């Protein structure tokens, strides 16, 4: 067990060995939760920021349609056929 002190500003120093074991570095954001046993600190995962063009390109690559192309007329015909199929008893 290690001891630390609460400063007049409400700050607590987390011992270096504990910070290193948890890979908490300067600027690590911590969620503070009050529990029956004391205070719980958990790191907050901040999402990686990506530039808009690269983010959109990544989305397009995941959603890219690689099947055969169809004309509007072909799609209209398929919709009409399906509508007729569904309307039959």
PDB file with one MODEL, atoms N, CA, C and O in Angstrom:
MODEL        1
ATOM      1  N   UNK A   1       0.852  -1.182   0.000  1.00  0.00           N
ATOM      2  CA  UNK A   1       0.000   0.000   0.000  1.00  0.00           C
ATOM      3  C   UNK A   1       0.889   1.234   0.000  1.00  0.00           C
ATOM      4  O   UNK A   1       1.900   1.294   0.700  1.00  0.00           O
ATOM      5  N   UNK A   2       0.485   2.227  -0.810  1.00  0.00           N
ATOM      6  CA  UNK A   2       1.217   3.482  -0.873  1.00  0.00           C
ATOM      7  C   UNK A   2       0.316   4.605  -0.396  1.00  0.00           C
ATOM      8  O   UNK A   2      -0.903   4.536  -0.549  1.00  0.00           O
ATOM      9  N   UNK A   3       0.907   5.632   0.178  1.00  0.00           N
ATOM     10  CA  UNK A   3       0.147   6.773   0.683  1.00  0.00           C
ATOM     11  C   UNK A   3       0.417   7.998  -0.173  1.00  0.00           C
ATOM     12  O   UNK A   3       1.486   8.129  -0.769  1.00  0.00           O
ATOM     13  N   UNK A   4      -0.559   8.893  -0.230  1.00  0.00           N
ATOM     14  CA  UNK A   4      -0.412  10.166  -0.934  1.00  0.00           C
ATOM     15  C   UNK A   4      -1.187  11.207  -0.152  1.00  0.00           C
ATOM     16  O   UNK A   4      -1.929  10.863   0.768  1.00  0.00           O
ATOM     17  N   UNK A   5      -1.028  12.475  -0.502  1.00  0.00           N
ATOM     18  CA  UNK A   5      -1.695  13.568   0.211  1.00  0.00           C
ATOM     19  C   UNK A   5      -2.631  14.312  -0.725  1.00  0.00           C
ATOM     20  O   UNK A   5      -2.396  14.386  -1.931  1.00  0.00           O
ATOM     21  N   UNK A   6      -3.685  14.856  -0.159  1.00  0.00           N
ATOM     22  CA  UNK A   6      -4.620  15.697  -0.890  1.00  0.00           C
ATOM     23  C   UNK A   6      -4.142  17.137  -0.737  1.00  0.00           C
ATOM     24  O   UNK A   6      -3.942  17.605   0.383  1.00  0.00           O
ATOM     25  N   UNK A   7      -3.955  17.851  -1.866  1.00  0.00           N
ATOM     26  CA  UNK A   7      -3.475  19.237  -1.798  1.00  0.00           C
ATOM     27  C   UNK A   7      -4.626  20.185  -1.472  1.00  0.00           C
ATOM     28  O   UNK A   7      -5.791  19.786  -1.458  1.00  0.00           O
ATOM     29  N   UNK A   8      -4.284  21.443  -1.212  1.00  0.00           N
ATOM     30  CA  UNK A   8      -5.306  22.451  -0.914  1.00  0.00           C
ATOM     31  C   UNK A   8      -6.193  22.707  -2.133  1.00  0.00           C
ATOM     32  O   UNK A   8      -7.298  23.232  -1.993  1.00  0.00           O
ATOM     33  N   UNK A   9      -5.722  22.342  -3.323  1.00  0.00           N
ATOM     34  CA  UNK A   9      -6.503  22.495  -4.546  1.00  0.00           C
ATOM     35  C   UNK A   9      -7.323  21.250  -4.850  1.00  0.00           C
ATOM     36  O   UNK A   9      -8.021  21.217  -5.863  1.00  0.00           O
ATOM     37  N   UNK A  10      -7.262  20.223  -4.001  1.00  0.00           N
ATOM     38  CA  UNK A  10      -8.016  18.996  -4.227  1.00  0.00           C
ATOM     39  C   UNK A  10      -7.292  18.022  -5.135  1.00  0.00           C
ATOM     40  O   UNK A  10      -7.902  17.074  -5.628  1.00  0.00           O
ATOM     41  N   UNK A  11      -6.002  18.233  -5.368  1.00  0.00           N
ATOM     42  CA  UNK A  11      -5.236  17.367  -6.240  1.00  0.00           C
ATOM     43  C   UNK A  11      -4.581  16.234  -5.451  1.00  0.00           C
ATOM     44  O   UNK A  11      -4.175  16.406  -4.301  1.00  0.00           O
ATOM     45  N   UNK A  12      -4.490  15.080  -6.097  1.00  0.00           N
ATOM     46  CA  UNK A  12      -3.859  13.903  -5.504  1.00  0.00           C
ATOM     47  C   UNK A  12      -2.769  13.436  -6.457  1.00  0.00           C
ATOM     48  O   UNK A  12      -2.978  13.404  -7.670  1.00  0.00           O
ATOM     49  N   UNK A  13      -1.628  13.081  -5.929  1.00  0.00           N
ATOM     50  CA  UNK A  13      -0.546  12.541  -6.751  1.00  0.00           C
ATOM     51  C   UNK A  13      -0.673  11.027  -6.751  1.00  0.00           C
ATOM     52  O   UNK A  13      -0.666  10.384  -5.701  1.00  0.00           O
ATOM     53  N   UNK A  14      -0.791  10.469  -7.956  1.00  0.00           N
ATOM     54  CA  UNK A  14      -0.826   9.012  -8.097  1.00  0.00           C
ATOM     55  C   UNK A  14       0.628   8.558  -8.222  1.00  0.00           C
ATOM     56  O   UNK A  14       1.348   9.058  -9.086  1.00  0.00           O
ATOM     57  N   UNK A  15       1.073   7.635  -7.390  1.00  0.00           N
ATOM     58  CA  UNK A  15       2.472   7.220  -7.434  1.00  0.00           C
ATOM     59  C   UNK A  15       2.909   6.801  -8.842  1.00  0.00           C
ATOM     60  O   UNK A  15       2.144   6.196  -9.593  1.00  0.00           O
ATOM     61  N   UNK A  16       4.159   7.138  -9.178  1.00  0.00           N
ATOM     62  CA  UNK A  16       4.699   6.900 -10.507  1.00  0.00           C
ATOM     63  C   UNK A  16       4.579   5.448 -10.937  1.00  0.00           C
ATOM     64  O   UNK A  16       4.214   5.171 -12.080  1.00  0.00           O
ATOM     65  N   UNK A  17       4.879   4.519 -10.040  1.00  0.00           N
ATOM     66  CA  UNK A  17       4.816   3.091 -10.393  1.00  0.00           C
ATOM     67  C   UNK A  17       3.408   2.701 -10.824  1.00  0.00           C
ATOM     68  O   UNK A  17       3.245   1.910 -11.753  1.00  0.00           O
ATOM     69  N   UNK A  18       2.388   3.243 -10.162  1.00  0.00           N
ATOM     70  CA  UNK A  18       1.005   2.941 -10.536  1.00  0.00           C
ATOM     71  C   UNK A  18       0.654   3.560 -11.877  1.00  0.00           C
ATOM     72  O   UNK A  18      -0.001   2.917 -12.698  1.00  0.00           O
ATOM     73  N   UNK A  19       1.082   4.813 -12.121  1.00  0.00           N
ATOM     74  CA  UNK A  19       0.810   5.461 -13.404  1.00  0.00           C
ATOM     75  C   UNK A  19       1.464   4.695 -14.541  1.00  0.00           C
ATOM     76  O   UNK A  19       0.850   4.492 -15.589  1.00  0.00           O
ATOM     77  N   UNK A  20       2.702   4.270 -14.343  1.00  0.00           N
ATOM     78  CA  UNK A  20       3.412   3.529 -15.383  1.00  0.00           C
ATOM     79  C   UNK A  20       2.774   2.169 -15.635  1.00  0.00           C
ATOM     80  O   UNK A  20       2.667   1.740 -16.784  1.00  0.00           O
ATOM     81  N   UNK A  21       2.350   1.490 -14.576  1.00  0.00           N
ATOM     82  CA  UNK A  21       1.727   0.172 -14.730  1.00  0.00           C
ATOM     83  C   UNK A  21       0.431   0.267 -15.533  1.00  0.00           C
ATOM     84  O   UNK A  21       0.068  -0.670 -16.245  1.00  0.00           O
ATOM     85  N   UNK A  22      -0.259   1.391 -15.419  1.00  0.00           N
ATOM     86  CA  UNK A  22      -1.529   1.578 -16.122  1.00  0.00           C
ATOM     87  C   UNK A  22      -1.378   2.377 -17.412  1.00  0.00           C
ATOM     88  O   UNK A  22      -2.361   2.631 -18.107  1.00  0.00           O
ATOM     89  N   UNK A  23      -0.151   2.772 -17.730  1.00  0.00           N
ATOM     90  CA  UNK A  23       0.141   3.555 -18.938  1.00  0.00           C
ATOM     91  C   UNK A  23      -0.625   4.872 -18.934  1.00  0.00           C
ATOM     92  O   UNK A  23      -1.132   5.307 -19.967  1.00  0.00           O
ATOM     93  N   UNK A  24      -0.707   5.511 -17.752  1.00  0.00           N
ATOM     94  CA  UNK A  24      -1.333   6.817 -17.625  1.00  0.00           C
ATOM     95  C   UNK A  24      -0.227   7.858 -17.703  1.00  0.00           C
ATOM     96  O   UNK A  24       0.669   7.887 -16.859  1.00  0.00           O
ATOM     97  N   UNK A  25      -0.294   8.713 -18.717  1.00  0.00           N
ATOM     98  CA  UNK A  25       0.710   9.741 -18.918  1.00  0.00           C
ATOM     99  C   UNK A  25       0.074  11.102 -18.737  1.00  0.00           C
ATOM    100  O   UNK A  25      -1.140  11.209 -18.567  1.00  0.00           O
ATOM    101  N   UNK A  26       0.890  12.142 -18.774  1.00  0.00           N
ATOM    102  CA  UNK A  26       0.390  13.501 -18.663  1.00  0.00           C
ATOM    103  C   UNK A  26      -0.726  13.719 -19.677  1.00  0.00           C
ATOM    104  O   UNK A  26      -0.570  13.407 -20.857  1.00  0.00           O
ATOM    105  N   UNK A  27      -1.837  14.248 -19.219  1.00  0.00           N
ATOM    106  CA  UNK A  27      -2.963  14.522 -20.105  1.00  0.00           C
ATOM    107  C   UNK A  27      -3.982  13.400 -20.194  1.00  0.00           C
ATOM    108  O   UNK A  27      -5.014  13.558 -20.845  1.00  0.00           O
ATOM    109  N   UNK A  28      -3.714  12.260 -19.547  1.00  0.00           N
ATOM    110  CA  UNK A  28      -4.684  11.162 -19.554  1.00  0.00           C
ATOM    111  C   UNK A  28      -5.955  11.636 -18.852  1.00  0.00           C
ATOM    112  O   UNK A  28      -5.906  12.122 -17.723  1.00  0.00           O
ATOM    113  N   UNK A  29      -7.086  11.490 -19.526  1.00  0.00           N
ATOM    114  CA  UNK A  29      -8.361  11.888 -18.926  1.00  0.00           C
ATOM    115  C   UNK A  29      -8.886  10.731 -18.088  1.00  0.00           C
ATOM    116  O   UNK A  29      -8.893   9.583 -18.533  1.00  0.00           O
ATOM    117  N   UNK A  30      -9.323  11.041 -16.875  1.00  0.00           N
ATOM    118  CA  UNK A  30      -9.804  10.020 -15.954  1.00  0.00           C
ATOM    119  C   UNK A  30     -11.240  10.317 -15.547  1.00  0.00           C
ATOM    120  O   UNK A  30     -11.586  11.453 -15.221  1.00  0.00           O
ATOM    121  N   UNK A  31     -12.062   9.290 -15.570  1.00  0.00           N
ATOM    122  CA  UNK A  31     -13.437   9.381 -15.059  1.00  0.00           C
ATOM    123  C   UNK A  31     -13.356   9.132 -13.558  1.00  0.00           C
ATOM    124  O   UNK A  31     -12.737   8.164 -13.117  1.00  0.00           O
ATOM    125  N   UNK A  32     -13.981  10.006 -12.777  1.00  0.00           N
ATOM    126  CA  UNK A  32     -13.956   9.899 -11.322  1.00  0.00           C
ATOM    127  C   UNK A  32     -15.340   9.475 -10.847  1.00  0.00           C
ATOM    128  O   UNK A  32     -16.330  10.162 -11.102  1.00  0.00           O
ATOM    129  N   UNK A  33     -15.404   8.326 -10.147  1.00  0.00           N
ATOM    130  CA  UNK A  33     -16.670   7.795  -9.672  1.00  0.00           C
ATOM    131  C   UNK A  33     -16.604   7.611  -8.158  1.00  0.00           C
ATOM    132  O   UNK A  33     -15.640   7.054  -7.632  1.00  0.00           O
ATOM    133  N   UNK A  34     -17.629   8.079  -7.471  1.00  0.00           N
ATOM    134  CA  UNK A  34     -17.722   7.905  -6.027  1.00  0.00           C
ATOM    135  C   UNK A  34     -18.355   6.545  -5.759  1.00  0.00           C
ATOM    136  O   UNK A  34     -19.460   6.276  -6.231  1.00  0.00           O
ATOM    137  N   UNK A  35     -17.667   5.679  -5.003  1.00  0.00           N
ATOM    138  CA  UNK A  35     -18.194   4.357  -4.672  1.00  0.00           C
ATOM    139  C   UNK A  35     -18.285   4.215  -3.159  1.00  0.00           C
ATOM    140  O   UNK A  35     -17.787   5.064  -2.419  1.00  0.00           O
ATOM    141  N   UNK A  36     -18.915   3.154  -2.705  1.00  0.00           N
ATOM    142  CA  UNK A  36     -19.029   2.914  -1.263  1.00  0.00           C
ATOM    143  C   UNK A  36     -17.658   2.691  -0.627  1.00  0.00           C
ATOM    144  O   UNK A  36     -17.462   2.978   0.554  1.00  0.00           O
ATOM    145  N   UNK A  37     -16.709   2.177  -1.415  1.00  0.00           N
ATOM    146  CA  UNK A  37     -15.382   1.885  -0.892  1.00  0.00           C
ATOM    147  C   UNK A  37     -14.400   3.039  -1.034  1.00  0.00           C
ATOM    148  O   UNK A  37     -13.331   3.012  -0.425  1.00  0.00           O
ATOM    149  N   UNK A  38     -14.740   4.052  -1.823  1.00  0.00           N
ATOM    150  CA  UNK A  38     -13.847   5.183  -2.034  1.00  0.00           C
ATOM    151  C   UNK A  38     -14.056   5.779  -3.417  1.00  0.00           C
ATOM    152  O   UNK A  38     -15.161   5.759  -3.959  1.00  0.00           O
ATOM    153  N   UNK A  39     -12.987   6.303  -3.971  1.00  0.00           N
ATOM    154  CA  UNK A  39     -13.043   6.948  -5.275  1.00  0.00           C
ATOM    155  C   UNK A  39     -12.420   6.016  -6.310  1.00  0.00           C
ATOM    156  O   UNK A  39     -11.341   5.465  -6.090  1.00  0.00           O
ATOM    157  N   UNK A  40     -13.105   5.844  -7.435  1.00  0.00           N
ATOM    158  CA  UNK A  40     -12.626   4.983  -8.507  1.00  0.00           C
ATOM    159  C   UNK A  40     -12.204   5.862  -9.678  1.00  0.00           C
ATOM    160  O   UNK A  40     -12.967   6.725 -10.113  1.00  0.00           O
ATOM    161  N   UNK A  41     -10.989   5.648 -10.192  1.00  0.00           N
ATOM    162  CA  UNK A  41     -10.486   6.373 -11.358  1.00  0.00           C
ATOM    163  C   UNK A  41     -10.401   5.410 -12.532  1.00  0.00           C
ATOM    164  O   UNK A  41      -9.802   4.339 -12.426  1.00  0.00           O
ATOM    165  N   UNK A  42     -11.012   5.802 -13.669  1.00  0.00           N
ATOM    166  CA  UNK A  42     -10.943   4.978 -14.872  1.00  0.00           C
ATOM    167  C   UNK A  42     -10.564   5.874 -16.037  1.00  0.00           C
ATOM    168  O   UNK A  42     -11.100   6.974 -16.170  1.00  0.00           O
ATOM    169  N   UNK A  43      -9.640   5.416 -16.890  1.00  0.00           N
ATOM    170  CA  UNK A  43      -9.278   6.240 -18.045  1.00  0.00           C
ATOM    171  C   UNK A  43     -10.440   6.334 -19.031  1.00  0.00           C
ATOM    172  O   UNK A  43     -11.186   5.377 -19.240  1.00  0.00           O
ATOM    173  N   UNK A  44     -10.567   7.501 -19.622  1.00  0.00           N
ATOM    174  CA  UNK A  44     -11.603   7.742 -20.627  1.00  0.00           C
ATOM    175  C   UNK A  44     -10.944   7.588 -21.990  1.00  0.00           C
ATOM    176  O   UNK A  44      -9.942   8.242 -22.278  1.00  0.00           O
ATOM    177  N   UNK A  45     -11.508   6.721 -22.830  1.00  0.00           N
ATOM    178  CA  UNK A  45     -10.972   6.517 -24.166  1.00  0.00           C
ATOM    179  C   UNK A  45     -11.473   7.641 -25.064  1.00  0.00           C
ATOM    180  O   UNK A  45     -12.673   7.750 -25.317  1.00  0.00           O
ATOM    181  N   UNK A  46     -10.566   8.467 -25.540  1.00  0.00           N
ATOM    182  CA  UNK A  46     -10.950   9.529 -26.452  1.00  0.00           C
ATOM    183  C   UNK A  46     -10.821   9.002 -27.875  1.00  0.00           C
ATOM    184  O   UNK A  46      -9.808   8.395 -28.222  1.00  0.00           O
ATOM    185  N   UNK A  47     -11.835   9.227 -28.699  1.00  0.00           N
ATOM    186  CA  UNK A  47     -11.775   8.720 -30.070  1.00  0.00           C
ATOM    187  C   UNK A  47     -10.652   9.401 -30.850  1.00  0.00           C
ATOM    188  O   UNK A  47     -10.368  10.583 -30.654  1.00  0.00           O
ATOM    189  N   UNK A  48     -10.028   8.642 -31.725  1.00  0.00           N
ATOM    190  CA  UNK A  48      -8.987   9.188 -32.577  1.00  0.00           C
ATOM    191  C   UNK A  48      -9.633  10.099 -33.618  1.00  0.00           C
ATOM    192  O   UNK A  48     -10.576   9.704 -34.303  1.00  0.00           O
ATOM    193  N   UNK A  49      -9.122  11.309 -33.727  1.00  0.00           N
ATOM    194  CA  UNK A  49      -9.668  12.243 -34.708  1.00  0.00           C
ATOM    195  C   UNK A  49      -9.038  11.976 -36.064  1.00  0.00           C
ATOM    196  O   UNK A  49      -7.829  11.778 -36.182  1.00  0.00           O
ATOM    197  N   UNK A  50      -9.883  11.976 -37.077  1.00  0.00           N
ATOM    198  CA  UNK A  50      -9.448  11.765 -38.448  1.00  0.00           C
ATOM    199  C   UNK A  50      -9.949  12.935 -39.282  1.00  0.00           C
ATOM    200  O   UNK A  50     -11.069  13.407 -39.089  1.00  0.00           O
ATOM    201  N   UNK A  51      -9.136  13.393 -40.191  1.00  0.00           N
ATOM    202  CA  UNK A  51      -9.554  14.475 -41.079  1.00  0.00           C
ATOM    203  C   UNK A  51     -10.774  14.023 -41.871  1.00  0.00           C
ATOM    204  O   UNK A  51     -10.902  12.848 -42.215  1.00  0.00           O
ATOM    205  N   UNK A  52     -11.667  14.963 -42.157  1.00  0.00           N
ATOM    206  CA  UNK A  52     -12.919  14.639 -42.828  1.00  0.00           C
ATOM    207  C   UNK A  52     -12.727  13.891 -44.145  1.00  0.00           C
ATOM    208  O   UNK A  52     -13.404  12.885 -44.357  1.00  0.00           O
ATOM    209  N   UNK A  53     -11.852  14.324 -45.030  1.00  0.00           N
ATOM    210  CA  UNK A  53     -11.710  13.577 -46.295  1.00  0.00           C
ATOM    211  C   UNK A  53     -11.281  12.124 -46.087  1.00  0.00           C
ATOM    212  O   UNK A  53     -11.785  11.228 -46.762  1.00  0.00           O
ATOM    213  N   UNK A  54     -10.364  11.889 -45.167  1.00  0.00           N
ATOM    214  CA  UNK A  54      -9.923  10.518 -44.910  1.00  0.00           C
ATOM    215  C   UNK A  54     -11.035   9.705 -44.258  1.00  0.00           C
ATOM    216  O   UNK A  54     -11.198   8.524 -44.565  1.00  0.00           O
ATOM    217  N   UNK A  55     -11.801  10.323 -43.361  1.00  0.00           N
ATOM    218  CA  UNK A  55     -12.910   9.626 -42.727  1.00  0.00           C
ATOM    219  C   UNK A  55     -13.983   9.232 -43.722  1.00  0.00           C
ATOM    220  O   UNK A  55     -14.508   8.120 -43.675  1.00  0.00           O
ATOM    221  N   UNK A  56     -14.308  10.148 -44.621  1.00  0.00           N
ATOM    222  CA  UNK A  56     -15.313   9.844 -45.647  1.00  0.00           C
ATOM    223  C   UNK A  56     -14.813   8.765 -46.600  1.00  0.00           C
ATOM    224  O   UNK A  56     -15.576   7.894 -47.019  1.00  0.00           O
ATOM    225  N   UNK A  57     -13.533   8.827 -46.938  1.00  0.00           N
ATOM    226  CA  UNK A  57     -12.964   7.797 -47.822  1.00  0.00           C
ATOM    227  C   UNK A  57     -13.033   6.428 -47.159  1.00  0.00           C
ATOM    228  O   UNK A  57     -13.317   5.430 -47.821  1.00  0.00           O
ATOM    229  N   UNK A  58     -12.774   6.377 -45.852  1.00  0.00           N
ATOM    230  CA  UNK A  58     -12.837   5.100 -45.128  1.00  0.00           C
ATOM    231  C   UNK A  58     -14.262   4.558 -45.126  1.00  0.00           C
ATOM    232  O   UNK A  58     -14.470   3.357 -45.299  1.00  0.00           O
ATOM    233  N   UNK A  59     -15.241   5.434 -44.934  1.00  0.00           N
ATOM    234  CA  UNK A  59     -16.643   5.005 -44.945  1.00  0.00           C
ATOM    235  C   UNK A  59     -17.030   4.502 -46.333  1.00  0.00           C
ATOM    236  O   UNK A  59     -17.666   3.456 -46.467  1.00  0.00           O
ATOM    237  N   UNK A  60     -16.641   5.252 -47.363  1.00  0.00           N
ATOM    238  CA  UNK A  60     -16.967   4.836 -48.729  1.00  0.00           C
ATOM    239  C   UNK A  60     -16.361   3.479 -49.061  1.00  0.00           C
ATOM    240  O   UNK A  60     -16.995   2.658 -49.725  1.00  0.00           O
ATOM    241  N   UNK A  61     -15.138   3.243 -48.599  1.00  0.00           N
ATOM    242  CA  UNK A  61     -14.495   1.965 -48.922  1.00  0.00           C
ATOM    243  C   UNK A  61     -15.218   0.798 -48.252  1.00  0.00           C
ATOM    244  O   UNK A  61     -15.243  -0.306 -48.796  1.00  0.00           O
ATOM    245  N   UNK A  62     -15.805   1.032 -47.076  1.00  0.00           N
ATOM    246  CA  UNK A  62     -16.548  -0.036 -46.393  1.00  0.00           C
ATOM    247  C   UNK A  62     -17.915  -0.259 -47.020  1.00  0.00           C
ATOM    248  O   UNK A  62     -18.449  -1.367 -46.978  1.00  0.00           O
ATOM    249  N   UNK A  63     -18.474   0.781 -47.595  1.00  0.00           N
ATOM    250  CA  UNK A  63     -19.822   0.687 -48.153  1.00  0.00           C
ATOM    251  C   UNK A  63     -19.831   0.524 -49.665  1.00  0.00           C
ATOM    252  O   UNK A  63     -20.897   0.458 -50.277  1.00  0.00           O
ATOM    253  N   UNK A  64     -18.672   0.460 -50.260  1.00  0.00           N
ATOM    254  CA  UNK A  64     -18.588   0.409 -51.719  1.00  0.00           C
ATOM    255  C   UNK A  64     -19.326  -0.807 -52.265  1.00  0.00           C
ATOM    256  O   UNK A  64     -19.132  -1.930 -51.801  1.00  0.00           O
ATOM    257  N   UNK A  65     -20.174  -0.563 -53.258  1.00  0.00           N
ATOM    258  CA  UNK A  65     -20.923  -1.629 -53.923  1.00  0.00           C
ATOM    259  C   UNK A  65     -20.048  -2.180 -55.037  1.00  0.00           C
ATOM    260  O   UNK A  65     -19.578  -1.432 -55.894  1.00  0.00           O
ATOM    261  N   UNK A  66     -19.832  -3.478 -55.023  1.00  0.00           N
ATOM    262  CA  UNK A  66     -18.946  -4.070 -56.031  1.00  0.00           C
ATOM    263  C   UNK A  66     -19.689  -4.991 -56.997  1.00  0.00           C
ATOM    264  O   UNK A  66     -19.062  -5.688 -57.795  1.00  0.00           O
ATOM    265  N   UNK A  67     -21.011  -4.996 -56.929  1.00  0.00           N
ATOM    266  CA  UNK A  67     -21.793  -5.861 -57.807  1.00  0.00           C
ATOM    267  C   UNK A  67     -22.017  -5.227 -59.171  1.00  0.00           C
ATOM    268  O   UNK A  67     -21.452  -4.175 -59.472  1.00  0.00           O
ATOM    269  N   UNK A  68     -22.837  -5.864 -59.992  1.00  0.00           N
ATOM    270  CA  UNK A  68     -23.091  -5.329 -61.335  1.00  0.00           C
ATOM    271  C   UNK A  68     -23.918  -4.045 -61.262  1.00  0.00           C
ATOM    272  O   UNK A  68     -24.693  -3.847 -60.327  1.00  0.00           O
ATOM    273  N   UNK A  69     -23.745  -3.188 -62.250  1.00  0.00           N
ATOM    274  CA  UNK A  69     -24.531  -1.949 -62.300  1.00  0.00           C
ATOM    275  C   UNK A  69     -25.881  -2.227 -62.954  1.00  0.00           C
ATOM    276  O   UNK A  69     -26.012  -3.122 -63.790  1.00  0.00           O
ATOM    277  N   UNK A  70     -26.885  -1.440 -62.555  1.00  0.00           N
ATOM    278  CA  UNK A  70     -28.237  -1.597 -63.093  1.00  0.00           C
ATOM    279  C   UNK A  70     -28.752  -0.222 -63.494  1.00  0.00           C
ATOM    280  O   UNK A  70     -28.460   0.776 -62.834  1.00  0.00           O
ATOM    281  N   UNK A  71     -29.511  -0.173 -64.569  1.00  0.00           N
ATOM    282  CA  UNK A  71     -30.099   1.092 -65.010  1.00  0.00           C
ATOM    283  C   UNK A  71     -31.339   1.393 -64.168  1.00  0.00           C
ATOM    284  O   UNK A  71     -31.875   0.524 -63.480  1.00  0.00           O
ATOM    285  N   UNK A  72     -31.771   2.633 -64.243  1.00  0.00           N
ATOM    286  CA  UNK A  72     -32.998   3.030 -63.542  1.00  0.00           C
ATOM    287  C   UNK A  72     -34.180   2.231 -64.083  1.00  0.00           C
ATOM    288  O   UNK A  72     -35.070   1.840 -63.328  1.00  0.00           O
ATOM    289  N   UNK A  73     -34.183   1.994 -65.372  1.00  0.00           N
ATOM    290  CA  UNK A  73     -35.271   1.215 -65.980  1.00  0.00           C
ATOM    291  C   UNK A  73     -35.289  -0.201 -65.413  1.00  0.00           C
ATOM    292  O   UNK A  73     -36.356  -0.733 -65.106  1.00  0.00           O
ATOM    293  N   UNK A  74     -34.112  -0.815 -65.273  1.00  0.00           N
ATOM    294  CA  UNK A  74     -34.035  -2.167 -64.702  1.00  0.00           C
ATOM    295  C   UNK A  74     -34.581  -2.180 -63.268  1.00  0.00           C
ATOM    296  O   UNK A  74     -35.320  -3.087 -62.883  1.00  0.00           O
ATOM    297  N   UNK A  75     -34.208  -1.164 -62.488  1.00  0.00           N
ATOM    298  CA  UNK A  75     -34.677  -1.098 -61.097  1.00  0.00           C
ATOM    299  C   UNK A  75     -36.183  -0.881 -61.039  1.00  0.00           C
ATOM    300  O   UNK A  75     -36.869  -1.500 -60.226  1.00  0.00           O
ATOM    301  N   UNK A  76     -36.707   0.006 -61.909  1.00  0.00           N
ATOM    302  CA  UNK A  76     -38.157   0.240 -61.947  1.00  0.00           C
ATOM    303  C   UNK A  76     -38.902  -1.046 -62.300  1.00  0.00           C
ATOM    304  O   UNK A  76     -39.930  -1.358 -61.700  1.00  0.00           O
ATOM    305  N   UNK A  77     -38.386  -1.778 -63.264  1.00  0.00           N
ATOM    306  CA  UNK A  77     -39.011  -3.043 -63.673  1.00  0.00           C
ATOM    307  C   UNK A  77     -39.011  -4.041 -62.513  1.00  0.00           C
ATOM    308  O   UNK A  77     -40.003  -4.732 -62.283  1.00  0.00           O
ATOM    309  N   UNK A  78     -37.882  -4.113 -61.778  1.00  0.00           N
ATOM    310  CA  UNK A  78     -37.800  -5.039 -60.646  1.00  0.00           C
ATOM    311  C   UNK A  78     -38.787  -4.649 -59.544  1.00  0.00           C
ATOM    312  O   UNK A  78     -39.389  -5.523 -58.919  1.00  0.00           O
ATOM    313  N   UNK A  79     -38.960  -3.357 -59.300  1.00  0.00           N
ATOM    314  CA  UNK A  79     -39.912  -2.887 -58.291  1.00  0.00           C
ATOM    315  C   UNK A  79     -41.332  -3.242 -58.708  1.00  0.00           C
ATOM    316  O   UNK A  79     -42.123  -3.709 -57.888  1.00  0.00           O
ATOM    317  N   UNK A  80     -41.660  -3.022 -59.978  1.00  0.00           N
ATOM    318  CA  UNK A  80     -43.009  -3.363 -60.469  1.00  0.00           C
ATOM    319  C   UNK A  80     -43.275  -4.865 -60.353  1.00  0.00           C
ATOM    320  O   UNK A  80     -44.362  -5.276 -59.947  1.00  0.00           O
ATOM    321  N   UNK A  81     -42.295  -5.670 -60.704  1.00  0.00           N
ATOM    322  CA  UNK A  81     -42.463  -7.123 -60.595  1.00  0.00           C
ATOM    323  C   UNK A  81     -42.683  -7.551 -59.154  1.00  0.00           C
ATOM    324  O   UNK A  81     -43.537  -8.394 -58.880  1.00  0.00           O
ATOM    325  N   UNK A  82     -41.927  -6.983 -58.242  1.00  0.00           N
ATOM    326  CA  UNK A  82     -42.099  -7.325 -56.827  1.00  0.00           C
ATOM    327  C   UNK A  82     -43.447  -6.871 -56.298  1.00  0.00           C
ATOM    328  O   UNK A  82     -44.089  -7.582 -55.525  1.00  0.00           O
ATOM    329  N   UNK A  83     -43.879  -5.673 -56.719  1.00  0.00           N
ATOM    330  CA  UNK A  83     -45.190  -5.174 -56.291  1.00  0.00           C
ATOM    331  C   UNK A  83     -46.303  -6.077 -56.802  1.00  0.00           C
ATOM    332  O   UNK A  83     -47.252  -6.364 -56.073  1.00  0.00           O
ATOM    333  N   UNK A  84     -46.194  -6.531 -58.054  1.00  0.00           N
ATOM    334  CA  UNK A  84     -47.193  -7.445 -58.607  1.00  0.00           C
ATOM    335  C   UNK A  84     -47.165  -8.790 -57.872  1.00  0.00           C
ATOM    336  O   UNK A  84     -48.216  -9.369 -57.596  1.00  0.00           O
ATOM    337  N   UNK A  85     -45.980  -9.279 -57.561  1.00  0.00           N
ATOM    338  CA  UNK A  85     -45.874 -10.549 -56.848  1.00  0.00           C
ATOM    339  C   UNK A  85     -46.535 -10.467 -55.472  1.00  0.00           C
ATOM    340  O   UNK A  85     -47.223 -11.397 -55.052  1.00  0.00           O
ATOM    341  N   UNK A  86     -46.325  -9.371 -54.789  1.00  0.00           N
ATOM    342  CA  UNK A  86     -46.887  -9.206 -53.444  1.00  0.00           C
ATOM    343  C   UNK A  86     -48.399  -8.974 -53.467  1.00  0.00           C
ATOM    344  O   UNK A  86     -49.084  -9.289 -52.494  1.00  0.00           O
ATOM    345  N   UNK A  87     -48.918  -8.434 -54.551  1.00  0.00           N
ATOM    346  CA  UNK A  87     -50.348  -8.139 -54.597  1.00  0.00           C
ATOM    347  C   UNK A  87     -51.189  -9.358 -54.991  1.00  0.00           C
ATOM    348  O   UNK A  87     -52.412  -9.327 -54.857  1.00  0.00           O
ATOM    349  N   UNK A  88     -50.552 -10.429 -55.474  1.00  0.00           N
ATOM    350  CA  UNK A  88     -51.296 -11.632 -55.847  1.00  0.00           C
ATOM    351  C   UNK A  88     -51.703 -12.408 -54.593  1.00  0.00           C
ATOM    352  O   UNK A  88     -50.942 -12.481 -53.629  1.00  0.00           O
ATOM    353  N   UNK A  89     -52.927 -12.995 -54.612  1.00  0.00           N
ATOM    354  CA  UNK A  89     -53.368 -13.748 -53.428  1.00  0.00           C
ATOM    355  C   UNK A  89     -52.599 -15.030 -53.194  1.00  0.00           C
ATOM    356  O   UNK A  89     -52.875 -15.748 -52.233  1.00  0.00           O
TER     357      UNK A  89
ENDMDL
END
